[in-house]
Amino acid sequence: MERVNKIWKPSLRLIHVARRVTPCVVVLILLSLIWGGCSSASYIHQDLDQKDPLYKRDMILTINGQTSEGIIAVPQASVYRFNVKARGHLDMFTLTTCHRDWSKERAWNVERPSGPFGWFRKIEKDEIEFKYQPKDLEKSDSCIMELGGYEKDKGRHSWALIEFQTQRDRLRADVQCNGTSASNIGVSVCQSRQGLLQRISFKGRVLISADDKCPLKPDSGLTWEFPIQKGRCSYLFIDEKNRQEHRLTTFGYKGILIREEN
């Protein structure tokens, strides 16, 4: 009997310890679930069936040496040299302007040195380089370009928006956008979360043209405030005296994507 008691006593101690530990474990699991739910409230796991993909534009763009994330305004040029880095493999790449729609499968075409001393070459499946030469229809007025990169397996899609300066865009404006300030000639872009307030200012009085869904609120005679609207908005400002123009394009996103690693 004494031997039996010696065998059972340690087992009983383990049972008592388990009873004390189990409630703690349950509480920790509940807290982790609550914390996880709160911390991911501003972000969206990518949904391939999403019909309204108003996600933040976040391709990395380098155009004629100028680099930006997701959205960019570039000075006028006869030819534009693009380097585009997507957030996933470019199993499908799309390019759309006011005049053309172009797409290509397995669009990656960039190789970089790899391995010891750079003796090998590695294909960057998330990167593409190309030249863009606007046609007459793409030069005369605002002709925004939109890019899309689509991945077959993991679905790490990404997008970008490009605005080009034209001959008529020569009016300078000071723009406060998403915590940054810039002084731009002729054309500006601004991307931020839908509903956030931004500002544009001019040295002289201007005439304004904008869609009804793209409101402007005068802060003074020379400064205008605008809440970022869902999707894309375009504003045209014309100087009352010299008739120079400034175009502002905004993009309001609803969510930021979390994507899997390679």
Secondary structure, 3 states (H helix, E strand, C coil): CHHHHHHHHHHHHHHHHHHHHHHHHHHHHHHHHHHHHHHCCCEEECCCCCCCCCECCCCEEEECCEEEECEEEECCCCCEEEEEECCCCCCEEEEECCCCEEEEECCCCEEEEECHHHCEEEEECCEEEEEECCCHHHHCCCCCEEEEEECCCCCCCEEEEEEECCCCECCEEEEEECCEEEEEECEEEEEEECCCEEEEECCCCEEEEECCCCCCEECCCCEEEEECCEEEEEEEEEECCCCCEEEEEEEEECEEEECCCC
